[in-house]
Amino acid sequence: MEPNDHENELKLIIDRPDADGELQVFLEPSATVLELKQAIETMDHHLQVGLQRLVWNGRQLADREVLQNVFRNTTDVPNLKLLLRKYAYSPTPMKRAHSAPTPTPSHQPSAPPEAPAAPPHP
């Protein structure tokens, strides 16, 4: 590898949750956190984008954040903690089908059901 391969890229160290060491990722500074998560998934398909939570300096990073803005005040190589969710989420919101609004239940107590009328006695 030539020394200038990653000259204009931001180097990030990702601490893996499974104690299998760390990942080194090189991305353009204009990349988003979501693009970082996608890069991590390409390195290890078990680390799906929807399961990942990236934490830096005690703060969970949002998918839409731009890396150069997140790390603008640091001169060190950023070392992020990768946490995994139990269940995946979709990083892009799904469009809901247009439907009628769901009626909201009233907060008034309902009357108990009436007992059936007793047949007349002979």
C-alpha positions in Angstrom: 0.0 0.0 0.0 1.3 3.4 -0.9 1.6 6.0 1.9 -0.8 8.4 0.0 -3.7 5.9 -0.4 -5.7 7.6 2.4 -4.2 11.0 2.2 -7.5 13.0 2.1 -9.5 10.5 4.1 -10.5 10.5 7.8 -9.1 7.5 9.7 -11.5 6.0 12.3 -10.9 3.3 14.8 -14.0 1.2 15.7 -14.0 -0.9 18.9 -16.0 -4.0 18.1 -18.6 -5.2 20.6 -17.5 -8.9 20.4 -13.9 -8.2 21.6 -12.5 -9.4 18.3 -10.3 -6.3 18.2 -11.0 -3.2 16.3 -11.8 -2.1 12.8 -9.9 0.7 10.9 -12.1 2.6 8.5 -11.0 5.3 6.1 -13.7 7.6 4.7 -14.0 11.1 3.1 -14.6 13.7 5.8 -17.8 14.6 4.1 -19.3 11.1 4.7 -22.1 10.7 7.1 -22.4 8.4 10.1 -24.8 6.2 8.0 -22.1 5.8 5.4 -19.7 4.9 8.1 -22.1 2.2 9.3 -22.4 0.9 5.7 -18.6 0.7 5.5 -18.5 -1.3 8.7 -21.1 -3.7 7.4 -19.1 -4.3 4.2 -16.2 -5.3 6.5 -18.3 -7.7 8.6 -21.7 -8.7 7.3 -22.7 -9.6 10.9 -22.6 -6.0 11.8 -25.7 -4.9 9.9 -26.4 -1.2 9.6 -29.7 -1.5 11.4 -28.1 -3.1 14.4 -25.3 -0.6 14.9 -25.0 2.2 17.4 -21.9 4.3 17.2 -20.8 6.2 20.3 -18.0 8.8 20.6 -17.2 10.8 23.7 -20.3 9.3 25.5 -22.7 10.5 22.8 -24.6 8.3 20.3 -24.0 9.6 16.8 -27.0 10.2 14.5 -27.0 8.7 11.0 -27.3 12.1 9.3 -24.3 13.7 11.0 -21.3 14.5 8.8 -18.0 13.1 10.1 -16.0 16.3 9.6 -18.5 18.1 11.8 -18.5 15.4 14.5 -14.7 15.3 14.8 -13.8 18.9 14.0 -12.4 19.6 17.5 -10.1 16.6 17.7 -6.6 16.1 16.5 -6.4 12.5 17.5 -7.7 9.5 15.5 -11.3 9.2 16.6 -11.9 5.9 18.5 -15.6 5.0 18.4 -17.4 2.4 20.4 -19.7 0.1 18.4 -22.7 -1.2 20.2 -25.3 -3.5 18.7 -29.0 -3.3 19.1 -31.0 -6.4 19.9 -33.3 -5.8 16.9 -32.6 -4.0 13.7 -34.2 -0.8 12.7 -34.5 0.8 9.3 -32.2 3.8 8.9 -34.5 5.3 6.3 -38.1 6.0 7.3 -40.7 3.9 5.5 -43.5 5.8 3.8 -46.8 5.1 5.3 -49.8 4.3 3.1 -52.4 7.0 3.3 -55.2 5.9 5.5 -58.1 7.3 7.5 -57.1 8.4 11.0 -57.6 5.9 13.7 -60.3 7.0 16.1 -59.0 7.7 19.6 -60.9 6.0 22.5 -62.7 8.3 24.8 -61.6 8.4 28.4 -65.1 8.1 29.8 -65.9 4.9 31.6 -68.3 2.8 29.8 -71.5 1.5 31.4 -71.5 -2.2 32.2 -73.5 -4.4 29.8 -77.1 -4.8 30.7 -78.3 -8.2 31.9 -80.7 -9.9 29.6 -84.3 -9.4 30.6 -85.8 -12.2 32.7 -88.7 -14.1 31.1 -92.1 -13.2 32.8 -93.1 -15.6 35.7 -96.4 -17.5 35.2 
